[in-house]
Amino acid sequence: MTTKIIPPRGTTAHSPDLNWSQVRETVLMLELAAVQIEAAMKDSNTSVDVLTRSFTAMAGCMQEIVGKVEGLPEEGPVGTTRAELLGAAGNVSGMVHQAIIAFQFYDKLVQRLAHVGLSLGDLSDLVAEPGRLYNPGEWVGLQQRIKAKYSTREEIAMFDAVLQGVPVQEAVDRFMAEMKEKNDDIELF
């Protein structure tokens, strides 16, 4: 019966010995980065949930206010106030609309960060196992799993460009430029 030796979990870089491993240190930093992304997403999701409920309630209140204001007479001093209130309500409705668009961008951000966290976890798992670390087929599999998580043509093009040798920053800059051009094509739900 063989006993598997479990390597230390924390860093040993401050007091390296013969068992010190840059791979273990890399895995530790990858795991930390992935967990930090996950924790940040959980924290921000709580705030966005509150904002979403608030904006939904505001939209309902605005519909109620508009309904009551539309029942006011259109003539005389009340008619002037009615028109002003309907104009203000239209402005608030426009702001709620802009907030909904911002929530959609946030949703895309959360999806991307989730993909990054999962990819870092997959990379950490691969690097932690010497049998997989030195196997090019494992790296191809990792790349395929990462690519499969991308949902837009622009993200896939960015990934492919990096694999074909385009510097990472240049590929990301191209991706950001393409996404900036598409800002007007937001789908409302």
C-alpha positions as CSV (number, residue, x, y, z in Angstrom):
1,M,0.0,0.0,0.0
2,T,1.5,3.3,-1.1
3,T,1.0,6.5,0.8
4,K,0.6,9.7,-1.2
5,I,2.7,12.5,0.2
6,I,0.7,15.7,0.4
7,P,2.9,18.7,-0.3
8,P,2.5,21.7,2.0
9,R,-0.4,24.0,1.1
10,G,1.2,27.4,1.8
11,T,4.3,29.1,0.4
12,T,7.7,27.8,1.3
13,A,9.5,30.5,-0.7
14,H,10.6,32.4,2.4
15,S,12.4,29.3,3.7
16,P,13.0,27.0,0.7
17,D,14.3,23.5,1.2
18,L,15.0,20.6,-1.2
19,N,11.2,20.1,-1.6
20,W,10.6,23.8,-2.7
21,S,8.8,24.0,-6.0
22,Q,8.1,27.0,-8.2
23,V,5.2,25.0,-9.6
24,R,3.7,24.7,-6.2
25,E,4.2,28.4,-5.7
26,T,2.5,29.1,-9.1
27,V,-0.4,26.9,-8.2
28,L,-0.9,28.7,-4.9
29,M,-0.9,32.1,-6.6
30,L,-3.3,30.9,-9.3
31,E,-5.7,29.5,-6.7
32,L,-5.5,32.7,-4.7
33,A,-6.3,34.8,-7.9
34,A,-9.3,32.6,-8.8
35,V,-10.7,32.8,-5.2
36,Q,-10.3,36.6,-5.1
37,I,-12.3,36.9,-8.4
38,E,-15.0,34.7,-7.0
39,A,-15.2,36.6,-3.7
40,A,-15.3,40.0,-5.5
41,M,-18.1,38.7,-7.7
42,K,-20.1,37.5,-4.7
43,D,-19.7,40.9,-2.9
44,S,-20.7,42.9,-6.0
45,N,-23.7,40.5,-6.8
46,T,-25.2,41.4,-3.4
47,S,-25.0,45.1,-4.2
48,V,-26.3,44.7,-7.7
49,D,-29.2,42.6,-6.5
50,V,-30.3,45.5,-4.2
51,L,-29.9,47.9,-7.1
52,T,-31.9,45.7,-9.4
53,R,-34.8,45.4,-6.9
54,S,-34.7,49.1,-6.3
55,F,-34.8,50.0,-10.0
56,T,-37.6,47.5,-10.5
57,A,-39.6,49.1,-7.7
58,M,-38.8,52.6,-9.1
59,A,-40.1,51.6,-12.5
60,G,-43.3,50.3,-10.9
61,C,-43.7,53.5,-8.9
62,M,-43.1,55.6,-12.0
63,Q,-45.9,53.8,-13.9
64,E,-48.2,54.4,-11.0
65,I,-47.3,58.1,-10.9
66,V,-47.7,58.5,-14.6
67,G,-51.1,56.8,-14.5
68,K,-52.3,59.2,-11.9
69,V,-50.8,62.3,-13.6
70,E,-52.4,61.3,-16.9
71,G,-55.8,61.5,-15.2
72,L,-55.3,65.1,-14.3
73,P,-56.9,67.8,-16.6
74,E,-54.9,68.9,-19.6
75,E,-56.2,72.5,-19.3
76,G,-55.3,75.4,-17.0
77,P,-52.7,75.6,-14.3
78,V,-53.2,71.9,-13.4
79,G,-52.6,71.1,-17.1
80,T,-49.2,72.9,-16.9
81,T,-48.3,71.0,-13.8
82,R,-49.5,67.8,-15.5
83,A,-47.2,68.4,-18.5
84,E,-44.2,69.2,-16.2
85,L,-44.8,66.0,-14.2
86,L,-45.1,63.9,-17.3
87,G,-41.8,65.4,-18.6
88,A,-40.1,64.7,-15.3
89,A,-41.5,61.2,-15.3
90,G,-40.1,60.7,-18.8
91,N,-36.7,61.8,-17.7
92,V,-36.7,59.4,-14.8
93,S,-37.9,56.6,-17.1
94,G,-34.9,57.3,-19.3
95,M,-32.6,57.1,-16.4
96,V,-34.1,53.7,-15.4
97,H,-33.6,52.6,-19.0
98,Q,-29.9,53.6,-18.8
99,A,-29.6,51.7,-15.5
100,I,-30.9,48.6,-17.1
101,I,-28.3,48.9,-19.8
102,A,-25.6,49.3,-17.2
103,F,-26.9,46.1,-15.4
104,Q,-26.5,44.3,-18.7
105,F,-22.9,45.4,-19.0
106,Y,-22.4,44.2,-15.4
107,D,-23.9,40.9,-16.2
108,K,-21.5,40.5,-19.1
109,L,-18.6,41.4,-16.7
110,V,-19.7,38.8,-14.2
111,Q,-19.8,36.1,-16.9
112,R,-16.3,37.0,-18.1
113,L,-14.9,37.0,-14.6
114,A,-16.5,33.7,-13.9
115,H,-14.9,32.3,-17.0
116,V,-11.5,33.7,-15.9
117,G,-11.9,32.2,-12.5
118,L,-12.8,28.8,-13.9
119,S,-9.9,29.0,-16.4
120,L,-7.4,29.9,-13.6
121,G,-8.7,26.9,-11.6
122,D,-8.3,24.6,-14.7
123,L,-4.8,26.0,-15.2
124,S,-3.9,25.5,-11.6
125,D,-5.1,21.9,-11.7
126,L,-3.0,21.2,-14.8
127,V,0.1,22.8,-13.4
128,A,-0.2,21.0,-10.1
129,E,0.1,17.6,-11.8
130,P,3.5,16.8,-13.3
131,G,2.1,14.1,-15.5
132,R,-0.3,16.7,-17.1
133,L,2.1,19.7,-16.9
134,Y,4.5,18.2,-19.4
135,N,1.9,16.8,-21.7
136,P,1.2,19.0,-24.8
137,G,-2.2,17.2,-25.3
138,E,-3.3,18.4,-21.8
139,W,-2.4,22.0,-22.8
140,V,-4.4,21.7,-26.0
141,G,-7.3,20.3,-24.0
142,L,-7.0,23.3,-21.6
143,Q,-7.0,25.7,-24.5
144,Q,-10.1,24.1,-26.0
145,R,-12.0,24.2,-22.6
146,I,-11.1,27.9,-22.2
147,K,-12.1,28.7,-25.8
148,A,-15.4,26.9,-25.4
149,K,-16.3,29.3,-22.5
150,Y,-16.2,32.3,-24.8
151,S,-19.6,33.4,-26.0
152,T,-18.9,36.1,-28.6
153,R,-17.1,36.1,-31.9
154,E,-14.8,38.9,-30.6
155,E,-13.7,36.9,-27.6
156,I,-13.0,33.8,-29.7
157,A,-11.0,36.0,-32.2
158,M,-9.0,37.5,-29.3
159,F,-8.2,34.0,-27.9
160,D,-7.2,32.7,-31.4
161,A,-5.0,35.7,-32.0
162,V,-3.1,35.1,-28.8
163,L,-2.6,31.4,-29.6
164,Q,-1.3,32.4,-33.0
165,G,1.3,34.7,-31.5
166,V,-0.3,38.1,-31.3
167,P,0.9,39.8,-28.1
168,V,-1.8,39.5,-25.4
169,Q,-2.1,43.3,-24.8
170,E,-2.5,43.9,-28.6
171,A,-5.2,41.1,-28.8
172,V,-7.1,42.6,-25.8
173,D,-6.8,46.1,-27.3
174,R,-8.4,44.8,-30.5
175,F,-11.1,43.1,-28.6
176,M,-11.9,46.2,-26.5
177,A,-12.1,48.3,-29.7
178,E,-14.5,45.9,-31.3
179,M,-16.7,45.8,-28.2
180,K,-16.7,49.6,-28.0
181,E,-18.1,49.7,-31.6
182,K,-20.9,47.3,-30.6
183,N,-22.0,49.4,-27.5
184,D,-25.1,50.5,-29.4
185,D,-26.3,46.9,-30.0
186,I,-27.4,46.2,-26.4
187,E,-30.3,43.8,-26.1
188,L,-32.9,44.8,-23.5
189,F,-34.7,42.1,-21.6
